[in-house]
């Protein structure tokens, strides 16, 4: 038991770091021309000069936009403790205008210790918000509106955006609107009147460079030399990490990984998978952990689905493929059954089953999303007559059948002809 | 159907209410108020070996899952567990959480069939609120929008975590051997793939996948269980996908171990499995489908044995195999049914020895196994004929001589006409059964009903029957329309699109040829004479 505890503690520590965005993005944001610094500069100047502003943070999902924003907001709250308040909205939750106004009013009430009534109507909420904006402006307090999933707010009539940006045009209010979106053209979605009130400041979040990621890896995986760990363990752990990261095979693993994934979040998931495979007895990471993590991230779901099929279902798939090869553009269950019977007649296979068993096999295939109905319109037909199509390609079918545990050889032969 | 596993094979998951109710069921008012302990599995904890032995074939998945969960109080990214039906996903997750003794909240999207019920069920469990007669079976909080859910969830989680932190500080004197509960709460959502069919399902799915980032509470671990692989959830909005964990279908060896569990006589059963497992695995490898067939077959397998406790030697095995073999070939073509009359065991044995098994089975297959009135049967047949025959041939088919003249003049078919025939056949197969208006259906019905009527009289069945039918014939019209609507309800007929010019409704017959043949045989109606064959 004594040995397990430091391993568990280190595991807890590293996994805790991986799930904490601020820990990860602080070193990435250390340099002076990083997005963090740019954003902080813009917002802090708006606060100190008492002017309105609006910014968009754009970048693919998982590049750390919300994390960097949280870092900036945290720093600003420390720097200007009484003159900043933050309102957070999320496009997934609050895209409906009623919802959004209610949420803004609720958060404002919480900030300023006012009583919030759930029964307040939309008009009351919007009046309240405008009044609060004016009051805060007069008191030289800046309100930062964080709009996550900004493109969801840009659907519909964009009432919320217009009211916010319009309220900011008046002299007395002091507000900064920060939108976060993974759509790089989020500002093109805005209506004309909204776009005219929007200052077209955009900060793009690009994938980090290899050096930054190497630094991040080291930052994540090195244990601190404090007294909660046995001393020899820490140095052993850190040495092992250094060994692994300088290994050529590890660099190959990373290169393969970065061929497919470019964002910070996917890198974090990869490290998470590798770290959770850590051997709890030795308490040290190894190269095998990273290899296993890489293979778990390189799943091939259609291949897995074909490997899960029973022999009858493989027959049905091969029949459908043969019909496609014969250039029959559309086929349904009855035509597949005809092909199935034809195969049985010519090759005398032992696997000839009745129609209802084959229908059940079809249903299994449809559940696994290996085949599907070709069109949704033909609802008036029974399943037997509706046209179907394969959702896997011929090469995937080939590969799946070759790696299948008990695929009969005749099927492979039939597929090739 | 939710994956059902026989209680003989794996320990049945107990619901939280049945686990924590300690009072007798006769008391109408429960005196038990839920505490933080109820968030754990509730029954006594089991060792990892017990978990592994309960789930043969799932060893690597169990270890992977435990590793992903991590040691106590370890924060975790969202996990998605996916695999086919009855592969053991839900049971493994719940049993592992029972082993780890950590508090969790379980909600299935099959029983909580819309967002409001789902959100309220999760909140009720977190707020330790139980619906009873005292509060009128209402939930603790009303919540049907994701925005409200996030706020309420945050409050509920903070209170639960505070309670957990305070209890973890004090040592638990009543259960000293139990593992500590830790400070994390896990949220398990089952059958997540069903959300796709909900109203606004994509938004809800998007919300669930980003719940972890929205909440920003590291003390919550989210586990999603899905029957479909994660690629079906890809939408054009994108999301950070959870860590996947795959449960493949069982291999044959695993199935053998699963079926051998909890069998009273393992040697006998394994001899049985030697015969049946391989052929049935070629058709399907799903546990729920195999288990129903195997339980019935095993009963037949043990029929010649007097003592079910013996372990068979080679000779006996050969005897039992030969007894069972004919039944296997037949069962492979059935779903969920071993067709045998359980009461006539001896007579069946005699009949089987006569080696007329296959023909007798055919007879059995042609018996209709549900009851329909005679007029409904005739309507069914007329609908079938109307769908299959082209309308232009009606006059010649249904003339007074009864039956079509099937003697076609033999002509050497040229290649072009053969090709045309093939293409026409393909098109016919693709289009499916044709549609017909109501008038044609009634016309055909009247023709064949009169034919059937006369054949009834010829066969000299019970006299009351024929006379009764005669009388009914006059008042048949209203009954017929009723029968048509009940056939529509039973999905033997469906309404297809109506012709825009005429405006009358057209029907389509959905009956397969097998069923039509069975119905015709029960009426002694010569169906093949009327069926148009190209």
Interface residues (C-beta under 8 A of the other chain):
Chain A: X8 X11 X12 X15 X16 X18 X19 X20 X60 X61 X62 X66 X90 X92 X93 X94 X99 X103 X106 X148 X182 X265 X266 X269 X272 X273 X276 X277 X280 X296 X299 X301 X304 X305 X307 X308 X310 X311 X312 X328 X330 X331 X332 X334 X335 X338 X351 X353 X354 X355 X356 X357 X360 X361 X364 X367 X368 X369 X380 X381 X382 X384 X385 X387 X405 X406
Chain B: X67 X68 X70 X71 X72 X73 X74 X75 X76 X77 X84 X85 X145 X146 X147 X150 X151 X203 X206 X207 X210 X213 X214 X218 X227 X228 X229 X230 X231 X232 X237 X238 X239 X240 X243 X244 X246 X248 X249 X251 X252 X281 X282 X283 X284 X285 X286 X289 X332 X333 X334 X335 X426 X429 X430 X431 X432 X433 X494 X495 X496 X497 X508 X510 X512 X514
